[in-house]
Amino acid sequence: MLSDSEKRQLDEQGYLVLPDLMGPALLAEVRARVEELFAKEGEKAGAEFKQEPGARRLANLVDKGEVFERVILTPRVLEAMAHVLGKEFKLSSLNVRAANPHGDCAQPLHADSGALADERGYWVCNSVWMLDDFTEENGATRMIPGSHRWRRLPPPDCYDPQPGEQLVTGKAGTVVVMNAHMWHGASANRTGRPRRAMHVYYTRWDKPQQQYQKALVREEVQRRLSPEARRLLALDDAANDEVSSRLSGMSGFMK
Ligand SMILES: O=C(O)CCC(=O)C(=O)O
């Protein structure tokens, strides 16, 4: 499914834009559920994982709607994940981040989980699902192409423009697969409307999950999952129980 040029883009630039991957029906369904959850969770939204000034967040979404159980199994995204992480990988977390209107919500450049590639290679890969158009004004994600190959982290609190940086814009429904070792960060939303993104984040099989799914996803949800979904959440993997539960502690969330 991924063409050679798409694979090359992912290898060399560190990200791949998949326009209209969601389709109108899925986009509408995800948006509706996200808004329901924001209304239901109110000020607590995102608190299980993290809250961020200038942005609203949701966390632990596999547990919070059947639509998300489908999202994590999107074949094209899984294929891109396998290209970056190798055949053996699992879901690390599923969150939403909505940059507030007129917010001072630019993020410093970072690699997700502060992760550096190790002797086996890359171990974190994210996908940014645009639930609104991403524009130059509303907080599109800033990326530093090629930085995943440098094997170092950006300097702390780095908001300054960098040589070669790209602002990744696109229409709602676009999904950007991103080698999460690549330096990136959301830019500020200078418009009057929120900019919503869903982050479907995966990690290599031997690494801990950012959100330990076995502890966080309720039994009734776990029971209805397909074998493929169970495997992707590492629900039946003793090694994952060891590494993810130890690092995420009682809450199930590794901050
Ligand atoms: O929402 C975005 O544009 C990127 C967010 C991000 O990189 C993060 O929250 O770690």
The ligand as an SDF file (V2000), in Angstrom:
LIG
                    3D

 10  9  0  0  0  0  0  0  0  0999 V2000
   -0.9500   18.7900   18.1210 O   0  0  0  0  0  0  0  0  0  0  0  0
    0.1040   18.9790   17.5200 C   0  0  0  0  0  0  0  0  0  0  0  0
    0.1800   19.6800   16.5210 O   0  0  0  0  0  0  0  0  0  0  0  0
    1.3630   18.3210   17.9950 C   0  0  0  0  0  0  0  0  0  0  0  0
    1.2800   18.0120   19.4450 C   0  0  0  0  0  0  0  0  0  0  0  0
    2.4940   17.3590   20.0050 C   0  0  0  0  0  0  0  0  0  0  0  0
    3.5080   17.2290   19.3830 O   0  0  0  0  0  0  0  0  0  0  0  0
    2.4200   16.8840   21.3890 C   0  0  0  0  0  0  0  0  0  0  0  0
    1.4480   17.1440   22.0970 O   0  0  0  0  0  0  0  0  0  0  0  0
    3.4050   16.2000   21.8130 O   0  0  0  0  0  0  0  0  0  0  0  0
  1  2  2  0
  2  3  1  0
  2  4  1  0
  4  5  1  0
  5  6  1  0
  6  7  2  0
  6  8  1  0
  8  9  2  0
  8 10  1  0
M  END
$$$$
